Structure formats: C-alpha cells, structure tokens
Amino acid sequence: MSVLPTQKITKKTDNPKNLILFGLPKCGKSTTVSKLPNSLIIDLENGTDYLENCFAVKAANYKELWKIARALSPVWKGAENPHYEPHTYQFIIIDTVTALEDMANEYAIKLYQDTPMGRNYDGTNILTLPQGAGYYYVRLAVQNMIGWFENAAPNIILLGHVKDKSLTEGGTELNVKNLDLGGKLSNILSANSDGIGYLYRDIETGSLMANFGDMNSVLCGSRVPHLAGKTIELAERVVKENGDYDIITHWDRIYPSLRDEQAS
C-alpha cells in the first residue's frame, strides 16, 4: 500500500485550535474570555476574582496544574485516566502564560534532576545553571505544562502580557510589541500556535480590538485565513440608560463554529 496521498486534502476547520492573545494588564483579557461559551479559565494570576457567570479554577504551582490537567483529559499517556471528570468545555484558557513561565522554575528543577547530570542538583533557581542551561529546562517545563491540556478540549487559548522588543530590519532598529516571555520561548509558542493576536483598546470607542498582523509594530499573525492580517472588534461596550454598560463579545469572528451553533 502506498504511503503517498491519492486525493487532495480538504479543510478540516476554520477555528484556530491553539490561539495566543496578549495585551497590556487590565486591558480586558480575562473579562472577554469569560464570555466564551463552554469555556474554563485556568487562573494563574487571581484574575477571575471579579468575574461572574463563568467557569474558573485556580492553580498556584505546577502540581496543582497537573491535577487540573488530569481531571480534564480523558486519556493520559495512552492509558485510561481514573482522575478524568467528564465535561463539555470547548475552550480551555490559560490565564496567563506569562505567569505560567514564572511558576515553571520548580518543575524545571524536577526535569533537570531527572537527568543523569542533574540528579544531585539541590539548587532553588534553575536559571543559575552555567552557560544558560537553565533556560532550556524552563522552556521545556512551560511547553510540557501547556501540552498537558492538548487533549482536554478542542480549542486552547493562552493569554499573555505584552513587552517591547527591539528588532533590526534593513539596518534600522525597530521597537515592536511582543508576547512577554523570556528568551526563545515566545518564538517557540508562537510557531506552534494557529494565531497570535494583540489586544488593545480603541481610544474612541473603548472596544477591545484584536490585531492579527494589521500593524507592523506588533509581532502577531495567523495561519487561519479569516484572521490573517486583520484587526477585528472582539468586544464592545454598550452603554445603558443608567450609565452602566454591558460588554458584548464577538467570538464568532475568531471561531466561526460559534456562528453555526447560534444559527442552529
């Protein structure tokens, strides 16, 4: 039997399975994702304390995160998982991946101690390893922790903070906005994602906008055609008569399947 294909492939989905959304603190990331239907926020920064009408669970370290992952994933390492709790979450949100990197040190130390060269290591900060070797184990720890949720739901969203980064292009130094992660980790996670969106507030309307490559000053983009190179209005404020406002989200502009579900 030939291993080469005999028919052209067809598109399987329009939804970005792995999505990164990053922006300034308090720009509305957590509030906006809390409006996603059938979603679970894994709160690493206590950002859900002021939210309501959403599902959220907190983790303070990698061991607590591991317990959550086991409860979410029906199969773990190829074996039936007795810790699995049946659920209907369509979206798993890690809030934030910036905080995830901060909690990675303890797990990175464990990964290093599991190697022959690190079995006698008794340090408390993996980044003190010589020649920058600790950064590799931090990257590995973060990638592993995200990987625990790979089979937990159809769609995974990583929220993150923003930082300024200097790049040189054509001999000119540019300052661009990038996901706030150390070393090569931002590039690795971005390469594995289906879309990277920069969230910001529109000055005139107050709407939360998601930029997927519409600005040269931001490191973002998407391999999903309906997002690539565009800026979309993700959430808008609708002022009520008493002066308060409601937040209306447009997640169907990122996940078209939500539009289909609403129509059915």
C-alpha positions in Angstrom: 0.0 0.0 0.0 1.3 3.4 -1.0 2.1 5.9 1.8 1.6 8.8 -0.6 -1.8 10.5 -0.9 -4.1 9.9 -3.9 -6.6 12.6 -3.1 -6.2 16.3 -2.3 -6.9 17.2 1.3 -9.9 19.3 2.4 -10.1 21.9 5.1 -11.0 20.4 8.5 -11.9 23.5 10.5 -11.9 27.3 10.5 -11.3 27.5 14.2 -7.8 28.2 15.5 -7.1 25.3 17.8 -4.2 26.9 19.5 -4.6 30.7 20.0 -2.4 33.3 21.8 -3.9 36.6 22.8 -1.7 39.1 24.5 -2.0 42.7 25.7 -1.4 45.2 28.5 -2.5 44.2 32.0 -6.1 45.2 32.8 -7.0 45.7 29.1 -9.9 43.2 29.5 -8.4 39.9 28.5 -9.9 37.8 31.4 -13.3 39.5 31.2 -13.6 38.9 27.4 -12.6 35.2 27.6 -15.1 34.8 30.4 -17.9 35.4 27.8 -16.9 32.4 25.8 -19.5 29.7 25.9 -18.5 26.3 27.3 -15.2 27.6 28.5 -12.9 27.0 31.5 -10.4 29.6 32.7 -7.3 28.2 34.4 -6.5 31.2 36.6 -2.8 31.6 37.5 -3.0 35.3 38.5 -6.2 35.6 40.6 -7.7 37.5 37.6 -11.1 35.8 38.0 -11.9 37.1 41.5 -14.0 39.9 40.0 -15.7 37.9 37.2 -19.0 36.2 37.3 -21.1 33.7 35.3 -18.1 31.7 34.1 -16.2 28.5 35.0 -12.7 29.1 36.6 -10.2 27.1 38.6 -7.0 28.3 40.2 -3.5 26.9 40.3 -0.6 28.2 42.3 2.0 25.8 41.2 2.8 23.1 38.6 1.5 20.2 40.9 -2.0 21.9 41.1 -1.9 22.5 37.4 -1.1 18.8 36.8 -4.2 17.8 38.9 -6.4 20.0 36.8 -4.9 18.6 33.6 -5.6 15.0 34.7 -9.2 15.9 35.5 -9.7 17.4 32.1 -8.0 14.9 29.9 -9.8 11.5 29.3 -6.6 9.8 28.2 -3.2 10.3 29.9 -0.1 8.8 28.3 -2.1 6.2 26.4 -3.9 4.8 29.4 -7.4 5.3 30.8 -7.3 8.1 33.3 -9.1 7.4 36.6 -8.9 11.1 37.5 -10.9 12.2 34.5 -14.1 14.2 35.1 -16.4 14.3 32.1 -17.0 17.8 30.9 -18.3 19.8 27.9 -15.7 22.5 27.8 -15.0 23.6 24.3 -12.4 26.2 25.3 -9.6 25.9 27.8 -8.0 29.3 28.7 -4.6 29.5 30.5 -4.6 33.0 32.2 -1.7 33.8 31.8 1.2 32.1 30.0 3.4 34.8 31.4 2.5 33.6 34.9 3.0 30.0 33.8 6.6 30.8 32.9 7.0 32.3 36.4 5.8 29.1 38.1 7.9 26.9 35.8 11.1 27.0 38.0 10.0 24.3 40.4 9.0 21.9 37.6 12.1 22.8 35.5 14.3 21.8 38.5 12.5 18.4 38.6 13.1 17.9 34.9 16.8 18.6 35.4 17.0 16.4 38.4 15.5 13.5 36.3 18.6 13.7 34.1 21.9 12.0 34.9 23.8 15.3 35.1 21.2 16.9 37.4 20.4 14.0 39.8 22.4 15.7 42.6 21.3 19.2 41.9 20.0 20.9 45.1 19.6 24.5 43.9 16.5 26.6 44.1 16.8 28.6 40.9 17.3 26.7 37.6 18.5 29.8 35.9 21.7 29.7 37.9 22.9 26.7 35.9 26.1 27.6 34.0 26.1 28.7 30.3 22.4 29.5 30.4 21.5 25.8 30.5 18.6 26.6 32.9 16.6 28.4 30.2 16.3 25.2 28.2 14.6 23.5 31.2 12.3 26.5 31.7 11.2 26.3 28.1 10.8 22.5 28.4 8.7 22.9 31.5 6.4 25.5 30.0 5.9 23.5 26.8 5.2 20.4 28.8 2.6 22.1 31.1 0.8 23.5 28.1 1.0 20.1 26.4 -0.9 18.6 29.4 -4.0 20.3 28.1 -3.6 19.3 24.4 -6.4 16.7 24.5 -8.5 18.5 27.1 -10.7 20.5 24.7 -11.0 21.3 21.0 -9.6 24.8 21.5 -6.8 26.1 23.8 -6.3 29.8 24.4 -3.1 31.2 26.0 -3.4 34.7 27.5 -0.3 36.8 28.0 1.1 40.2 28.7 3.0 42.4 26.3 6.5 43.7 26.3 8.5 45.9 24.0 11.2 44.2 21.9 13.9 45.7 19.7 14.5 44.3 16.2 16.8 45.3 13.4 15.4 45.3 9.9 17.3 46.6 6.9 19.8 48.2 9.2 17.1 50.1 11.1 16.3 49.3 14.7 12.6 48.9 15.4 10.6 48.7 18.7 7.8 46.2 18.4 5.3 44.7 20.8 5.7 41.0 21.6 4.5 38.4 24.0 6.1 38.8 27.4 8.1 35.6 27.7 11.8 35.1 28.3 14.4 34.0 25.7 13.3 31.9 22.8 10.0 30.8 24.5 7.9 33.4 22.8 9.1 32.4 19.4 8.6 28.7 20.1 5.0 29.1 21.4 4.1 31.5 18.5 5.4 29.0 16.0 3.2 26.3 17.5 0.0 28.4 17.5 -2.6 29.0 14.8 -3.0 32.6 15.6 -1.3 35.3 17.7 -3.5 38.4 18.4 -2.5 41.6 20.1 -5.4 43.0 22.2 -5.8 46.8 22.7 -8.5 49.3 23.5 -9.8 51.6 20.7 -9.3 55.1 22.0 -12.5 56.5 20.5 -15.0 53.6 21.1 -13.4 51.7 24.0 -13.9 48.5 22.1 -11.4 45.7 22.6 -9.6 45.1 19.3 -7.6 42.0 18.3 -4.8 42.6 15.8 -3.7 39.6 13.8 -1.0 41.2 11.7 -2.6 44.5 10.7 0.2 46.6 12.4 3.9 46.4 11.6 4.8 47.4 15.2 3.3 44.2 16.6 4.7 40.6 16.4 1.4 38.8 15.6 -0.3 37.0 12.8 -2.4 33.9 11.9 -2.3 30.9 9.6 -6.1 30.9 9.7 -7.3 32.8 6.5 -10.2 34.7 8.1 -7.8 36.2 10.7 -4.5 36.7 8.9 -3.5 40.3 8.5 -6.7 41.7 10.0 -7.9 43.6 13.1 -11.3 42.7 14.4 -13.5 44.1 17.1 -13.6 41.4 19.7 -15.6 43.1 22.5 -17.6 46.3 22.6 -19.2 48.4 25.4 -22.9 49.1 25.1 -23.9 51.9 27.4 -27.2 51.5 29.3 -29.6 54.2 30.3 -28.3 54.3 33.9 -24.8 55.0 32.7 -23.5 51.4 33.2 -22.5 49.3 30.3 -22.7 45.8 29.0 -19.9 44.0 27.3 -20.9 42.3 24.0 -18.3 39.9 22.6 -17.9 38.7 19.0 -16.0 35.5 19.5 -17.7 34.1 16.4 -15.4 36.4 14.4 -12.5 34.2 15.6 -14.3 30.9 15.9 -16.8 30.6 13.1 -18.3 27.4 14.5 -19.9 29.6 17.2 -21.8 31.3 14.5 -23.0 28.0 13.2 -24.1 26.9 16.6 -26.1 30.1 17.2 -27.8 29.6 13.8 -28.8 26.1 14.6 
